[in-house]
């Protein structure tokens, strides 16, 4: 492997690492916001704060999907440059992520990323938890 190719792979790997870090930070921020809203509910006893956690969770879910989709595209570029797969011809120092679409492979699809195991279960479980907790709290308030 020549120096040019090695450096190109290093650039791509650095981008993949940044995307992965962004995704991890989004998950942490989403959980922090939901926890803060639940803490506010605990002090105010206003159920609306439980449901206010749903829109930011959805927002972070969409953002996280974007970063994972970009990461998958850069992995596709990495695989092509490294010679592991030959989907698209990549020139030295080129990063043609726009060519990696769902027509080439379904893993590059936003919908496929949205329902991936790593993202779907986290955000869906948070939203489901908030809905169930909110419903239980509303029902318990109605019975007293």
C-alpha positions as CSV (number, residue, x, y, z in Angstrom):
1,X,0.0,0.0,0.0
2,X,1.4,3.3,-1.0
3,X,1.6,6.4,1.3
4,X,-1.1,8.3,-0.6
5,X,-3.6,5.5,-0.2
6,X,-2.7,5.0,3.5
7,X,-3.2,8.7,4.2
8,X,-6.5,8.7,2.3
9,X,-7.7,5.8,4.4
10,X,-6.6,7.7,7.6
11,X,-8.6,10.7,6.5
12,X,-11.7,8.6,6.0
13,X,-11.2,6.8,9.3
14,X,-11.0,10.1,11.1
15,X,-14.3,11.2,9.6
16,X,-15.9,7.9,10.6
17,X,-14.7,8.4,14.1
18,X,-16.1,11.9,14.3
19,X,-19.5,10.7,13.0
20,X,-19.5,7.9,15.6
21,X,-18.6,10.4,18.4
22,X,-21.4,12.8,17.3
23,X,-23.8,9.9,17.4
24,X,-22.7,8.9,20.9
25,X,-23.0,12.4,22.1
26,X,-26.5,12.8,20.7
27,X,-27.6,9.7,22.6
28,X,-26.2,11.1,25.8
29,X,-27.8,14.5,25.3
30,X,-31.2,12.9,24.6
31,X,-31.1,10.9,27.8
32,X,-29.9,14.0,29.7
33,X,-32.8,16.1,28.5
34,X,-35.4,13.4,29.2
35,X,-33.9,12.9,32.7
36,X,-34.0,16.7,33.3
37,X,-37.7,16.8,32.3
38,X,-38.5,13.9,34.6
39,X,-36.7,15.7,37.4
40,X,-38.8,18.8,36.7
41,X,-41.9,16.6,36.8
42,X,-40.9,15.2,40.1
43,X,-40.7,18.7,41.6
44,X,-43.8,20.2,40.0
45,X,-46.1,17.1,39.6
46,X,-47.1,18.4,36.2
47,X,-47.5,15.5,33.7
48,X,-46.9,17.8,30.8
49,X,-43.1,17.6,31.6
50,X,-43.2,13.9,31.0
51,X,-44.7,14.4,27.5
52,X,-42.3,17.3,26.7
53,X,-39.5,14.7,26.5
54,X,-41.0,13.1,23.3
55,X,-40.3,15.9,20.7
56,X,-36.6,16.3,21.6
57,X,-36.2,12.5,21.6
58,X,-37.7,12.4,18.1
59,X,-35.4,15.2,17.0
60,X,-32.3,13.5,18.3
61,X,-33.5,10.2,16.7
62,X,-33.6,11.9,13.3
63,X,-30.2,13.6,13.9
64,X,-28.6,10.4,15.0
65,X,-29.9,8.6,11.9
66,X,-28.3,11.3,9.8
67,X,-24.9,10.8,11.4
68,X,-25.2,7.0,11.2
69,X,-26.2,7.3,7.5
70,X,-23.1,9.5,6.8
71,X,-20.9,7.1,8.7
72,X,-22.1,4.2,6.6
73,X,-21.4,6.1,3.4
74,X,-17.9,6.9,4.6
75,X,-17.4,3.2,5.5
76,X,-18.5,2.4,1.9
77,X,-15.8,4.8,0.6
78,X,-13.3,3.3,3.0
79,X,-14.0,-0.2,1.8
80,X,-13.7,0.9,-1.8
81,X,-10.4,2.7,-1.2
82,X,-9.0,-0.2,0.8
83,X,-10.0,-2.7,-1.9
84,X,-12.3,-4.7,0.4
85,X,-15.2,-4.1,-1.9
86,X,-15.4,-2.5,-5.3
87,X,-18.7,-0.7,-5.5
88,X,-17.5,2.6,-6.9
89,X,-14.2,3.7,-8.3
90,X,-12.7,6.2,-5.9
91,X,-9.9,8.5,-7.0
92,X,-7.1,9.4,-4.5
93,X,-8.3,11.8,-1.8
94,X,-11.8,11.8,-3.2
95,X,-14.8,11.2,-0.8
96,X,-17.8,10.7,-3.1
97,X,-20.4,9.9,-0.5
98,X,-23.2,11.3,-2.7
99,X,-22.7,8.2,-4.9
100,X,-23.5,5.8,-2.1
101,X,-27.3,5.6,-2.3
102,X,-29.9,3.0,-1.5
103,X,-29.8,2.0,-5.2
104,X,-26.3,0.6,-4.6
105,X,-27.0,-0.9,-1.2
106,X,-30.0,-0.6,1.2
107,X,-27.7,0.1,4.1
108,X,-27.2,3.6,2.8
109,X,-30.9,4.3,3.0
110,X,-32.2,6.7,5.7
111,X,-35.2,4.5,6.4
112,X,-32.9,1.5,6.9
113,X,-30.8,3.5,9.3
114,X,-33.9,4.8,11.1
115,X,-35.0,1.2,12.0
116,X,-31.5,-0.1,12.6
117,X,-30.9,-2.1,15.9
118,X,-28.5,0.4,17.3
119,X,-30.8,3.4,17.0
120,X,-34.4,2.2,16.9
121,X,-34.5,0.4,20.2
122,X,-32.9,3.2,22.2
123,X,-35.1,6.0,21.0
124,X,-38.3,3.9,20.7
125,X,-37.9,2.6,24.2
126,X,-37.4,6.2,25.6
127,X,-40.5,7.3,23.8
128,X,-42.5,4.3,24.8
129,X,-41.3,4.7,28.4
130,X,-42.4,8.4,28.4
131,X,-45.8,7.5,27.0
132,X,-46.4,4.7,29.4
133,X,-45.3,6.8,32.4
134,X,-47.4,9.7,31.3
135,X,-50.4,7.5,30.8
136,X,-50.0,5.9,34.2
137,X,-49.6,9.3,35.9
138,X,-52.7,10.7,34.2
139,X,-54.7,7.6,35.2
140,X,-53.5,7.7,38.8
141,X,-54.5,11.4,39.0
142,X,-57.9,10.6,37.7
143,X,-58.6,7.9,40.3
144,X,-57.8,10.1,43.3
